[in-house]
């Protein structure tokens, strides 16, 4: 096994967790300090990070580590932003304290995904010190995964994904190797009626009943989709979920509103056409005779990379080599930067990293310290195998 700096990767994770890198302009917070810490660590190792802003104060940090021999390009990816800590009363630890207690490192972003980001850096450094090795590794710390994934889109749009042969995304997956991820389609449906006094509804056109009819129709449409597309082995069912309904104002009980809106969060599995779903929701909304408009807020297709792909196979082999256990395959219930890398960048991606699958975004978020170190070893071994096997395959051709 490649030797890794176990103390270093844990300490670096603590340092990252202690930076409140939420996207919160009102409190003067963004990813900039976390990105700066990543860049400083890269420079300390002699790497030359490329820093580019996906948005003001929200930089991507990318370093290319050459192995010294011809070969393919592997990408390690993590994000520097975290979600809000929420209500401090729900926490029993400082959310940005990076405390280690009972074998766990606690704090917002400890699992999602500063430990994974740290593991990618220290795994790459370990392989570099053990080198030379074929090809190169792009170590990427991107902004805004928790939002619109502008960091990943900026990375792809800048052409930086063009030479990448495979990517490992270090999100927390509880030891599961996730080569599939659910798609996300978020829609806004606006119903436009005519405002009127509540005492004289005959002079208006109430959009609320139309919105209510859509809510009922969406339940039936979800049943239809689930029958057409049986549950995926790792991703489960297709879901069509109304999440927000808006109409009028609480203070205007005696006014029929002019507009009502329904927001819908659709989670898909491979084979489901997002364009077809959006069109069908529009048809369902139009049935009530009120003027309607459907807006697509987010469109991230499902990801499905074959487990036989070299980047997945290398990760699975590394998992077994380090843990002594067979790989367990799973699926990502949401979308990650890997969705952007695969669908817009053409990069086969697999998701795997330290931390529990369901601990993200919760109070008292934590990651097992041993798991940080274990994943660092697995990442280093996965990189060695992927790059070596890819170089051997190129020689054979």
C-alpha positions in Angstrom: 0.0 0.0 0.0 1.1 3.6 -0.7 2.0 5.4 2.5 -0.3 8.4 3.3 0.0 11.2 5.8 -2.7 10.1 8.2 -2.2 12.9 10.7 -1.9 15.5 8.0 -5.2 14.6 6.2 -7.1 14.7 9.5 -5.6 18.0 10.6 -6.3 19.5 7.1 -9.9 18.3 7.4 -10.2 20.0 10.7 -8.8 23.3 9.3 -11.3 23.2 6.4 -14.3 22.5 8.7 -13.3 25.5 10.8 -13.9 27.8 7.8 -17.7 28.6 7.5 -17.7 28.4 3.7 -21.4 28.8 3.2 -22.7 30.9 0.4 -24.1 33.6 2.6 -23.5 37.1 1.3 -25.5 38.6 4.2 -23.0 37.3 6.7 -20.0 37.9 4.4 -19.4 34.2 3.8 -18.4 32.3 0.7 -15.9 29.7 -0.5 -12.9 32.1 -0.9 -11.2 31.3 2.5 -11.6 27.5 2.0 -10.3 27.8 -1.5 -7.4 29.8 -0.3 -6.5 27.1 2.3 -6.6 24.5 -0.5 -4.4 26.6 -2.7 -1.9 27.2 0.1 -1.5 23.5 0.8 -1.0 22.8 -2.9 1.7 25.4 -3.1 3.4 24.0 0.0 3.8 20.8 -1.9 5.2 22.6 -5.0 2.0 22.3 -7.0 0.9 25.3 -9.1 -2.8 25.8 -8.6 -4.9 27.5 -11.2 -7.5 29.7 -9.5 -10.5 31.0 -11.5 -13.7 32.6 -10.3 -16.9 30.8 -11.1 -18.6 33.9 -9.6 -17.2 36.9 -7.6 -15.6 35.5 -4.5 -16.4 32.0 -5.4 -13.2 30.4 -7.0 -12.4 27.0 -8.4 -8.9 25.7 -7.5 -7.3 23.2 -9.9 -3.8 21.7 -9.7 -2.3 19.2 -12.3 0.1 16.8 -10.8 2.3 15.1 -13.4 3.4 11.6 -12.8 6.4 11.8 -15.1 5.4 9.0 -17.4 3.0 8.9 -20.4 -0.5 7.9 -19.4 -4.1 9.0 -18.9 -5.6 11.8 -16.8 -7.6 11.1 -13.6 -9.6 13.8 -11.9 -10.3 14.0 -8.2 -13.1 16.4 -7.3 -14.5 17.9 -4.2 -16.3 21.1 -3.4 -15.5 23.8 -0.9 -19.0 25.1 -0.1 -21.2 23.8 2.7 -24.8 24.3 3.5 -25.9 26.5 6.4 -25.4 25.3 9.9 -29.1 26.1 10.6 -30.4 26.5 14.2 -27.5 26.4 16.6 -29.8 25.0 19.3 -30.0 21.7 17.4 -26.2 21.3 17.7 -24.4 19.7 20.6 -21.0 20.8 19.2 -19.6 23.9 17.6 -20.6 23.5 13.9 -17.3 25.1 12.8 -15.1 23.8 15.6 -13.7 20.8 13.9 -13.7 18.9 17.2 -12.5 15.3 17.4 -14.3 13.3 20.0 -15.2 9.6 20.3 -13.2 8.8 17.1 -15.3 11.3 15.1 -14.6 14.6 13.6 -17.6 16.9 14.1 -18.8 19.9 12.2 -20.7 21.3 9.2 -19.0 19.9 6.1 -17.0 17.2 7.9 -18.7 14.6 5.8 -20.2 16.7 3.0 -17.5 17.0 1.9 -14.4 18.5 3.4 -13.0 15.2 4.5 -13.4 13.8 1.0 -11.7 16.9 -0.5 -8.8 16.6 2.0 -8.5 12.9 1.2 -8.1 13.6 -2.6 -5.3 16.1 -1.9 -3.4 13.9 0.4 -3.9 10.8 -1.7 -2.5 12.6 -4.7 0.5 13.8 -2.7 1.1 10.2 -1.4 1.2 8.9 -5.0 3.4 11.7 -6.1 5.9 10.9 -3.3 5.8 7.2 -4.2 6.2 8.0 -7.9 6.9 8.3 -10.7 3.6 7.2 -12.1 1.9 7.2 -15.5 -0.2 10.1 -16.6 -1.4 12.9 -14.3 -4.0 13.8 -11.7 -6.2 16.9 -11.8 -7.0 17.8 -8.2 -10.1 20.0 -8.2 -11.8 22.0 -5.4 -14.9 23.5 -7.0 -17.4 26.1 -5.8 -21.2 26.0 -5.4 -22.0 22.3 -5.5 -24.7 22.9 -2.9 -26.3 25.5 -5.2 -26.5 25.6 -9.0 -23.1 23.8 -9.4 -21.7 26.9 -11.1 -18.2 25.7 -10.2 -18.5 22.5 -12.1 -20.1 24.2 -15.1 -17.4 26.8 -15.1 -14.8 24.0 -15.0 -16.4 22.3 -18.0 -17.0 25.5 -19.9 -13.4 26.5 -19.5 -12.3 23.3 -21.3 -10.6 21.8 -18.3 -12.6 18.6 -18.5 -11.6 17.9 -22.2 -8.6 15.8 -21.4 -10.0 13.9 -18.3 -10.4 10.2 -18.8 -12.2 9.5 -15.5 -13.3 11.3 -12.3 -13.7 10.3 -8.7 -16.1 12.6 -6.8 -15.4 12.4 -3.1 -18.9 12.8 -1.7 -19.9 10.8 1.4 -21.4 7.5 0.4 -20.8 5.2 3.5 -18.4 3.0 1.6 -20.6 2.4 -1.4 -19.2 2.8 -4.9 -21.8 4.9 -6.8 -21.6 4.8 -10.5 -25.2 5.9 -10.9 -27.0 9.0 -9.6 -30.6 10.2 -9.8 -31.5 13.0 -12.1 -33.1 16.2 -10.9 -35.7 18.2 -12.8 -37.1 21.2 -11.0 -40.1 23.0 -12.5 -42.1 26.1 -11.7 -45.7 26.2 -13.0 -47.4 29.6 -13.0 -51.2 29.9 -13.3 -52.4 33.4 -14.3 -56.0 34.3 -13.6 -57.7 37.6 -12.8 -57.8 39.4 -9.5 -61.2 40.1 -8.0 -62.9 40.8 -4.7 -63.6 37.7 -2.7 -67.2 38.8 -2.4 -67.6 39.0 -6.2 -65.7 36.0 -7.5 -67.7 36.0 -10.7 -65.7 39.1 -11.8 -62.3 37.2 -11.5 -60.6 34.0 -12.6 -59.2 32.1 -9.6 -56.0 30.3 -10.4 -55.9 28.4 -7.1 -58.3 25.6 -8.1 -56.2 25.0 -11.2 -53.1 24.7 -9.0 -55.0 22.3 -6.8 -56.0 20.2 -9.7 -52.4 20.0 -10.8 -51.3 18.8 -7.4 -53.8 15.9 -7.7 -52.7 15.2 -11.2 -49.1 15.0 -10.3 -49.8 12.2 -7.9 -51.4 10.2 -10.6 -48.5 11.0 -13.0 -46.0 9.8 -10.5 -47.9 6.5 -10.3 -47.8 6.3 -14.1 -44.1 6.9 -14.3 -43.3 4.4 -11.6 -45.3 1.7 -13.6 -43.5 2.6 -16.8 -40.0 2.7 -15.2 -39.6 0.1 -12.5 -37.5 0.9 -9.5 -33.8 1.0 -10.1 -31.6 -1.4 -8.2 -29.6 1.4 -6.6 -31.7 4.5 -7.1 -35.2 3.4 -6.3 -38.4 5.0 -7.7 -39.1 8.0 -9.8 -40.6 10.8 -7.7 -42.7 13.7 -8.7 -43.0 15.9 -5.6 -44.7 19.3 -5.3 -42.6 21.3 -2.8 -43.8 24.9 -2.8 -47.3 26.3 -3.5 -47.8 30.1 -3.6 -50.9 32.2 -4.1 -52.0 35.5 -2.9 -51.1 36.9 0.5 -52.0 35.9 4.1 -53.1 39.4 4.7 -55.5 39.5 1.7 -58.0 36.8 2.6 -60.7 38.7 0.8 -58.9 38.9 -2.6 -58.8 36.3 -5.3 -55.1 36.4 -6.5 -54.1 36.9 -10.0 -51.3 34.3 -9.9 -50.7 31.0 -8.3 -47.5 29.0 -8.6 -46.6 25.4 -8.0 -43.0 24.2 -7.7 -42.2 20.6 -8.5 -39.1 18.5 -7.7 -38.8 15.5 -10.0 -36.2 12.9 -9.3 -35.6 10.5 -12.2 -33.7 7.3 -13.0 -31.9 6.4 -16.2 -34.4 6.1 -19.1 -36.7 8.9 -18.1 -36.8 11.8 -20.5 -36.7 15.2 -18.7 -38.1 16.9 -21.8 -41.1 14.5 -21.9 -41.7 15.1 -18.1 -41.7 18.9 -18.4 -44.0 18.7 -21.4 -46.4 16.4 -19.6 -46.5 18.6 -16.5 -47.3 21.5 -18.8 -50.2 19.5 -20.4 -51.6 18.6 -17.0 -51.4 22.2 -15.9 -53.3 23.5 -19.0 -56.3 21.3 -18.5 -58.1 23.8 -16.2 -58.4 26.5 -18.8 -56.2 29.0 -16.9 -53.2 30.5 -18.7 -50.1 28.6 -17.6 -46.4 28.8 -18.0 -43.8 26.1 -17.1 -40.3 27.1 -16.3 -37.4 24.7 -16.0 -35.3 25.8 -13.0 -32.9 22.8 -12.8 -32.3 20.1 -15.4 -29.7 17.4 -14.4 -30.1 14.1 -16.1 -29.5 10.8 -14.3 -26.0 9.4 -14.4 -25.2 5.8 -15.3 -21.6 4.8 -15.8 -20.9 1.0 -16.3 -19.2 -0.7 -13.4 -16.8 -2.2 -15.9 -15.5 1.3 -16.8 -11.8 1.6 -15.8 -12.4 4.4 -13.2 -15.1 2.4 -11.5 -13.1 -0.9 -11.7 -10.0 0.8 -10.3 -11.9 2.2 -7.4 -13.5 -1.1 -6.6 -10.2 -3.0 -6.7 -8.6 -0.3 -4.5 -11.5 -0.6 -2.0 -10.9 -4.4 -1.8 -7.1 -4.1 -1.6 -7.3 -1.6 1.3 -10.3 -2.9 3.3 -10.1 -6.6 2.5 -13.8 -6.5 1.7 -15.7 -6.9 -1.6 -17.0 -3.6 -3.1 -20.6 -2.6 -2.4 -22.3 -0.7 -5.2 -24.9 1.9 -4.6 -26.5 5.0 -6.0 -26.5 8.7 -5.3 -30.0 9.7 -4.3 -29.4 13.3 -5.5 -27.1 14.9 -8.0 -23.4 15.9 -7.5 -20.8 17.7 -9.5 -20.3 14.4 -11.2 -23.6 14.9 -12.9 -22.2 18.0 -14.6 -18.9 16.4 -15.4 -20.5 13.4 -17.0 -23.3 15.0 -18.9 -21.8 18.3 -19.9 -18.1 17.4 -19.8 -18.2 13.9 -21.2 -16.2 12.6 -18.2 -17.1 9.2 -16.8 -17.5 9.7 -13.0 -17.9 7.6 -9.9 -18.9 8.9 -6.4 -17.2 7.5 -3.3 -16.0 9.2 -0.1 -15.8 9.2 3.7 -18.9 9.9 5.7 -22.4 8.5 6.0 -24.8 8.8 3.1 -27.6 10.3 5.2 -25.6 12.5 7.6 -25.1 15.4 5.2 -27.0 18.7 6.0 -28.0 17.5 9.5 -27.1 19.0 12.8 -24.2 17.3 14.6 -22.7 16.3 11.2 -19.6 14.1 11.6 -17.2 11.7 9.9 -15.3 8.8 11.4 -11.6 9.7 11.7 -10.5 6.2 10.6 -12.7 6.5 7.6 -10.9 9.7 6.4 -7.6 7.9 6.5 -9.0 4.8 4.9 -10.5 6.7 2.0 -7.2 8.5 1.5 -5.4 5.2 1.1 -8.2 3.9 -1.2 -8.0 7.0 -3.4 -4.2 6.7 -3.7 -4.5 3.1 -4.7 -7.4 3.7 -7.1 -5.3 6.4 -8.8 -2.3 4.2 -9.1 -4.4 1.4 -10.6 -6.4 3.6 -13.0 -3.3 5.4 -14.3 -1.2 2.3 -14.6 -3.9 0.2 -16.3 -4.7 3.1 -18.6 -1.0 3.5 -19.6 -0.7 -0.3 -20.2 -3.8 -0.3 -22.3 -2.5 2.6 -24.4 0.8 0.7 -24.9 -1.1 -2.4 -26.0 -2.9 -0.4 -28.6 
